[in-house]
Amino acid sequence: MDKAENKVWLTIIGIGEEGWDGLCPEAQEALRTADAVIGGARHRGLIPDEIAAYEAWPSPMKALVDKIPARRGQKICVLASGNPLFFGIGAHLSTLIPPEEMRIFPHISAFSLICARMKWSEPDTACITACGRPVENLHRALFHKARIVLYSSGPETPHQAAALLCARGFGGSRFSIFEHVGGPHERITTLRADALKAGDIFAPLNSIAIACRADRGAPQYSTAPGLPEAAYDTDGQITKRDIRAAALARLSPRPGQLLWDVGAGSGSVAIEWMRAAHEARAVAVEMNPERCARIRRNAANLGVPRLQIIEGRAPEALESLARPDAIFIGGGITTPGLAEACWAALKPGGRIVANTVTLEGETALLPWHRRHGGRLVRINVEHAETIGGFLGWKPARPIMRWSATKPEEA
């Protein structure tokens, strides 16, 4: 045994519906010799009774997960369904435990099994989970890929997913519900999403394969920035479509990065930032409680329910937030201390965009341009509207925009 193996104390084992017989000899030996085995209540029945010291995950799991690093020195095994690194507990534990102290035995994931049953290419299928995540995440996937596999969080998930599809105009989508996939009790129910009945009952362990089909007239929203205003519940306080698309191009959404949307209004910039890049995060800061409620509805309806919403007045509301990679100031640039607080918080290499439609706002932006450079742009947008029996141009209010990138630290 080499030195690296001597350090290993945590073993994470993926297990399928076939149970013990589906585990490799090394995984079986790890379970037999463990000081403690942690897994779901369902997993207890998949391994031999003589394996003692079994601990079932509590609900919520986080209380026990966060205590696992403190058990260094014991031989711990963690059981997970399928592939522990595919939306599984292994992905989280790998952020808490050094890699040289753990080993992982993956099993085939439910996603792979279902794609094989459906004869779907897995890379061409959106694989998402409702375990520990809102089912509304499904909405964005509707416009990203034509095929979706949704890993369920319980027997109610098929009904929640079907209701969402119907509400979004995708009721005609083919809906295949897999129960106990990969095991002797596997069952597949296939129907249209709008044909699912309230009394239909499914096993707690289920997943759903969705072949997306939009109903006639259903709105089709791209993941590209610049959604129509009709996509939002708004009181009129919203960055208009053309201006919003241009702002997001400057903000440059990137995977995993964090945006502050200050004076968020309807939340459109934050929402489209999150839709545009994988695992992009955003905080919408808005002082009006009714608008905060609208932002929450808009985020859920457009597939980014994890948008963080802070009800409060900037710059005071910004003080406890994580440092952002990008900041959008949609209004309030004349508020004392706001621009200073945003620039100070912005990470080196981060991007900032500020819009204004007032002369006072333009006056406030000029010193920032002189001090930090970047670009001042005046944007004029005109829309054709009827004048009698003809068409004429109706100009919108011109927007002045300052955008800049914060220099990297020396």
TIBA-520061 format. One record per residue (C-alpha): residue in three letters; z, x, y. Coordinates in steps of 0.5 Angstrom, whole numbers, plus 2048, in hexadecimal, padded with zeros to 3 digits. Last residue first. Layout:
residues N
  aa   w   u   v
 ALA   Z   X   Y
...
This chain:
residues 410
  aa   w   u   v
 ALA 7ED 7FF 858
 GLU 7EE 7F8 858
 GLU 7E8 7F4 857
 PRO 7E5 7F1 85D
 LYS 7E6 7E9 85E
 THR 7DF 7E6 85D
 ALA 7DD 7E1 863
 SER 7DB 7DA 865
 TRP 7DB 7D7 86C
 ARG 7D7 7D0 86C
 MET 7D5 7CC 872
 ILE 7D3 7C5 870
 PRO 7CE 7C1 874
 ARG 7D0 7B9 874
 ALA 7CB 7B5 870
 PRO 7C4 7B4 873
 LYS 7C0 7AE 872
 TRP 7B9 7AF 871
 GLY 7B4 7AA 871
 LEU 7B0 7A5 86C
 PHE 7AC 79F 86E
 GLY 7AC 798 86E
 GLY 7B2 797 873
 ILE 7B5 79E 873
 THR 7B6 79F 86B
 GLU 7BA 7A5 86A
 ALA 7B8 7AD 868
 HIS 7BF 7B1 868
 GLU 7C0 7B7 86C
 VAL 7C4 7BD 86B
 ASN 7C6 7C2 870
 ILE 7CA 7C9 86D
 ARG 7CD 7CE 872
 VAL 7CE 7D4 86E
 LEU 7D3 7DA 870
 ARG 7D3 7DF 86B
 GLY 7D8 7E4 869
 GLY 7DC 7E9 86E
 HIS 7E3 7EA 86D
 ARG 7E6 7EA 875
 ARG 7E0 7E8 878
 HIS 7DF 7E2 873
 TRP 7E6 7E0 874
 PRO 7E6 7E0 87B
 LEU 7E0 7DB 87B
 LEU 7E3 7D6 876
 ALA 7E8 7D3 87B
 THR 7E3 7D2 880
 GLU 7DF 7CE 87B
 GLY 7E4 7CA 879
 GLU 7E6 7C8 881
 LEU 7DE 7C6 881
 THR 7DF 7C2 87B
 VAL 7DB 7C1 875
 THR 7DF 7C6 871
 ASN 7DE 7CA 86A
 ALA 7E2 7D0 867
 VAL 7DF 7D4 861
 ILE 7E4 7DA 85E
 ARG 7E2 7DE 859
 GLY 7E6 7E3 855
 GLY 7E5 7EA 854
 PRO 7EC 7EC 856
 LYS 7F0 7E6 854
 LEU 7F1 7E0 859
 ALA 7F8 7DF 85B
 ALA 7F8 7E3 862
 TRP 7F1 7DF 864
 CYS 7F4 7D9 862
 ALA 7FA 7DA 866
 GLU 7F7 7DC 86C
 ALA 7F2 7D7 86C
 LEU 7F7 7D1 86C
 GLY 7FC 7D5 871
 PRO 7FB 7CF 876
 THR 7F7 7CA 874
 THR 7F0 7CB 877
 ILE 7EC 7CB 870
 GLY 7EF 7C5 86F
 GLY 7E9 7C3 86A
 GLY 7E5 7C5 864
 ILE 7E8 7CB 863
 PHE 7E6 7CE 85D
 ILE 7E9 7D4 85A
 ALA 7E7 7D9 854
 ASP 7EB 7DD 84F
 PRO 7F1 7DA 850
 ARG 7F8 7DD 850
 ALA 7FD 7D8 84D
 LEU 800 7D3 851
 SER 807 7D3 854
 GLU 806 7D4 85B
 LEU 7FF 7CF 85B
 ALA 803 7C9 85D
 GLU 806 7CC 864
 PRO 7FE 7CD 866
 ALA 7FD 7C8 865
 ARG 800 7C1 865
 GLY 802 7BE 85E
 GLU 800 7BB 858
 ILE 7FE 7C0 853
 ILE 7F9 7BE 84D
 GLN 7F7 7C2 847
 LEU 7F1 7C1 844
 ARG 7F2 7C0 83D
 PRO 7EE 7B9 83C
 VAL 7E8 7BD 83D
 GLY 7E3 7B8 83A
 LEU 7E0 7B4 840
 ASN 7E4 7AE 83F
 ALA 7EA 7B2 83E
 ALA 7E9 7B6 844
 ASN 7E7 7B0 848
 ARG 7ED 7AC 846
 ARG 7F2 7B2 848
 ILE 7EE 7B3 84F
 ARG 7EF 7AC 851
 ALA 7F6 7AC 84F
 CYS 7F6 7B2 854
 ARG 7F2 7AE 859
 GLU 7F8 7A9 859
 PRO 7FD 7AE 85A
 ASN 7FA 7B1 860
 MET 7FC 7B9 861
 GLU 7F7 7BC 85C
 VAL 7F6 7C2 859
 ALA 7F2 7C2 853
 VAL 7F3 7C8 84E
 ALA 7EE 7CB 849
 ARG 7EC 7CE 843
 ALA 7E6 7D0 840
 GLU 7E6 7D0 838
 HIS 7DF 7D1 837
 ALA 7DB 7D0 83E
 ALA 7D8 7CB 842
 ARG 7DC 7C5 840
 MET 7E2 7C8 843
 TRP 7DF 7CA 849
 GLU 7DC 7C2 84A
 ILE 7E3 7BF 849
 ALA 7E6 7C4 84F
 VAL 7E0 7C3 853
 SER 7E0 7BB 852
 GLY 7E8 7BA 853
 SER 7E7 7B4 857
 GLY 7EB 7B7 85D
 ALA 7EC 7BE 85B
 GLY 7EF 7C0 861
 VAL 7F0 7C7 85E
 ASP 7EC 7C8 858
 TRP 7EF 7CE 854
 LEU 7EB 7D1 84F
 LEU 7ED 7D5 849
 GLN 7E9 7D9 844
 GLY 7E8 7D8 83D
 PRO 7E1 7D9 83C
 ARG 7DD 7D9 843
 PRO 7DC 7D4 849
 SER 7D8 7D8 84E
 LEU 7DB 7D6 855
 ARG 7D5 7D7 858
 ALA 7D1 7D2 854
 LEU 7D6 7CD 854
 ALA 7D6 7CD 85B
 ALA 7CE 7CB 85B
 ALA 7CF 7C6 856
 ARG 7D5 7C3 85A
 ILE 7D0 7C3 860
 ASP 7CB 7BF 85C
 ARG 7D0 7BA 859
 LYS 7D4 7B8 85F
 THR 7DB 7BB 85F
 ILE 7DF 7B5 85E
 GLN 7E4 7B1 863
 GLY 7E0 7AA 862
 ASP 7E6 7A6 85F
 THR 7E3 7A9 858
 ASP 7E3 7A7 851
 TYR 7DE 7AC 84F
 ALA 7D7 7AD 84B
 ALA 7D4 7A8 850
 GLU 7D4 7AE 855
 PRO 7CF 7B2 851
 LEU 7D1 7B8 84D
 GLY 7CF 7BE 850
 PRO 7D1 7C4 84C
 ALA 7CE 7C5 845
 THR 7D1 7C1 83F
 SER 7CC 7BC 840
 TYR 7CE 7B5 840
 GLN 7CA 7AF 83D
 PRO 7CC 7A8 83F
 ALA 7CB 7A3 839
 GLY 7C5 79F 83B
 ARG 7C2 79E 834
 ASP 7C8 7A0 82F
 ALA 7C9 7A8 82E
 ARG 7C9 7AB 827
 CYS 7CD 7B0 825
 ALA 7CE 7B2 81E
 ILE 7D5 7B2 81D
 ALA 7D9 7B5 817
 ILE 7E0 7B3 817
 SER 7E6 7B6 814
 ASN 7EC 7B4 810
 LEU 7F3 7B5 80E
 PRO 7F7 7B0 80F
 ALA 7F3 7AB 80B
 PHE 7EF 7A5 80E
 ILE 7F0 79E 80F
 ASP 7EB 799 812
 GLY 7EF 793 815
 ALA 7EC 795 81C
 LYS 7E5 794 819
 LEU 7E0 79A 81A
 ALA 7D9 797 81B
 ASP 7D8 79A 822
 ALA 7D9 7A1 81F
 ARG 7D3 7A0 81B
 LEU 7D5 7A0 813
 THR 7D6 7A6 80E
 THR 7DD 7A6 80A
 ILE 7DE 7AC 806
 ARG 7E3 7AD 801
 GLU 7E6 7B4 7FE
 HIS 7EC 7B2 7F9
 PRO 7EA 7B8 7F4
 GLY 7EA 7BD 7FA
 GLY 7E5 7C0 7FF
 VAL 7E6 7BB 804
 HIS 7EC 7B7 804
 GLU 7E9 7B1 808
 PHE 7E3 7B2 80B
 ILE 7E0 7AD 810
 SER 7D9 7AD 812
 PHE 7D7 7A9 819
 ARG 7D0 7A8 81A
 SER 7CF 7A7 822
 GLY 7CD 7A0 824
 GLY 7D4 7A0 828
 PHE 7D1 7A5 82C
 GLY 7D2 7A2 833
 ARG 7D8 7A5 836
 ALA 7DD 7A0 834
 CYS 7DA 79F 82D
 LEU 7DB 7A7 82C
 LEU 7E2 7A6 82F
 ALA 7E4 7A0 82A
 ALA 7E1 7A4 824
 ALA 7E5 7AA 826
 GLN 7EB 7A6 826
 HIS 7EA 7A2 820
 PRO 7E8 7A9 81C
 THR 7EF 7AC 81F
 GLU 7F4 7A7 81D
 PRO 7F5 7A9 816
 GLY 7F7 7B0 818
 SER 7F5 7B6 81D
 SER 7EE 7B6 81B
 TYR 7E9 7BC 81A
 LEU 7E3 7BA 81E
 VAL 7DC 7BC 81C
 ILE 7D7 7BB 821
 ARG 7CF 7BB 820
 ALA 7CA 7BA 826
 LYS 7CD 7C0 82A
 HIS 7D0 7C0 831
 PHE 7CF 7B9 834
 LEU 7D4 7B6 82F
 ALA 7D8 7BC 82F
 ARG 7DB 7BB 836
 HIS 7DD 7B4 834
 LEU 7E1 7B7 82D
 ASN 7E6 7BA 831
 GLU 7E9 7B3 833
 VAL 7EC 7B4 82C
 PRO 7F2 7B7 82F
 ARG 7F4 7BE 82C
 GLY 7FA 7BF 828
 CYS 7F5 7BE 822
 ALA 7EF 7BA 824
 THR 7EB 7C0 822
 ILE 7E4 7C2 824
 CYS 7DE 7C5 820
 ALA 7D7 7C4 824
 THR 7D1 7C5 81F
 ASP 7CC 7CA 820
 PRO 7D0 7CF 81D
 GLU 7D2 7CB 817
 SER 7CB 7C9 815
 TRP 7CB 7C2 812
 LYS 7CA 7C0 80B
 MET 7CF 7BB 80C
 ARG 7D3 7BD 806
 ALA 7D2 7C4 808
 CYS 7D4 7C3 810
 ILE 7DA 7BF 80D
 LEU 7DD 7C5 809
 SER 7DC 7CA 80E
 PHE 7DF 7C6 813
 ALA 7E5 7C4 80E
 SER 7E6 7CC 80E
 ILE 7E5 7D0 808
 HIS 7EB 7D4 807
 PRO 7EE 7DA 80A
 PHE 7F3 7DF 808
 ILE 7F6 7E2 80E
 ARG 7FA 7E9 80F
 MET 800 7EA 814
 GLU 803 7F0 817
 GLU 7FD 7F4 818
 PRO 7FB 7EF 81D
 PRO 801 7EF 821
 ILE 804 7E8 821
 LEU 804 7E3 827
 THR 7FD 7E2 829
 SER 7FB 7E2 821
 LEU 800 7DC 820
 HIS 7FC 7D8 824
 ALA 7F5 7D9 821
 GLY 7F9 7D9 81A
 ILE 7FB 7D2 81B
 GLY 7F4 7CF 81B
 PHE 7EF 7CD 81F
 PHE 7EA 7D1 81B
 LEU 7EF 7D7 81A
 PRO 7F3 7D4 814
 ASN 7ED 7D2 810
 GLY 7EE 7CC 80C
 SER 7F5 7C9 80D
 ALA 7FB 7CE 80E
 LEU 800 7D1 80A
 VAL 805 7D6 80E
 CYS 808 7DC 809
 ILE 80E 7E0 80C
 LYS 811 7E6 809
 GLN 817 7E8 80D
 GLY 817 7EE 812
 ARG 814 7EA 818
 ARG 817 7E3 818
 ALA 818 7E3 820
 PRO 810 7E3 820
 ILE 810 7DC 81C
 LYS 815 7D9 822
 ASP 80F 7D6 826
 VAL 80C 7D3 820
 LEU 812 7CF 81F
 ALA 813 7CB 825
 LYS 80B 7CB 826
 MET 80A 7C7 820
 PRO 80C 7C0 824
 SER 80E 7BD 81F
 PRO 811 7C2 81A
 TRP 80D 7C6 815
 ALA 810 7C6 80E
 GLU 814 7CB 80C
 TYR 814 7CE 804
 ALA 819 7D2 802
 ALA 817 7D2 7FB
 ILE 810 7D3 7F7
 GLU 812 7D0 7F0
 ASP 80F 7C9 7F2
 PRO 808 7CC 7F1
 ILE 803 7CB 7F7
 LEU 7FF 7C5 7FA
 GLY 805 7C0 7FA
 ARG 808 7C4 800
 HIS 802 7C5 804
 ARG 803 7BD 806
 ALA 809 7BF 809
 GLY 806 7C4 80D
 GLY 807 7CB 80D
 ILE 80C 7D1 80D
 VAL 80E 7D5 807
 ALA 814 7D9 807
 ASP 817 7E0 804
 ALA 810 7E0 801
 THR 80E 7E3 7FA
 ARG 80B 7DD 7F6
 LEU 807 7DC 7FD
 ALA 804 7E3 7FE
 GLU 802 7E3 7F6
 GLN 7FE 7DD 7F7
 ALA 7FB 7DF 7FD
 GLU 7F9 7E6 7F9
 PRO 7F7 7E2 7F3
 CYS 7F2 7DE 7F7
 LEU 7F3 7D7 7F9
 GLY 7EF 7D1 7F7
 ASP 7F4 7D0 7F0
 TRP 7FA 7CF 7F5
 GLY 7F7 7C9 7F9
 GLU 7F0 7C5 7F7
 GLU 7F1 7C2 7FE
 GLY 7F0 7C9 802
 ILE 7F5 7CE 803
 GLY 7F5 7D3 809
 ILE 7FA 7D9 808
 ILE 7FD 7DC 80E
 THR 801 7E2 80C
 LEU 807 7E5 810
 TRP 80B 7EC 80F
 VAL 805 7F1 80F
 LYS 808 7F8 811
 ASN 808 7FB 80B
 GLU 800 7F9 80A
 ALA 7FE 7FD 810
 LYS 802 803 80D
 ASP 7FE 803 807
 MET 800 800 800
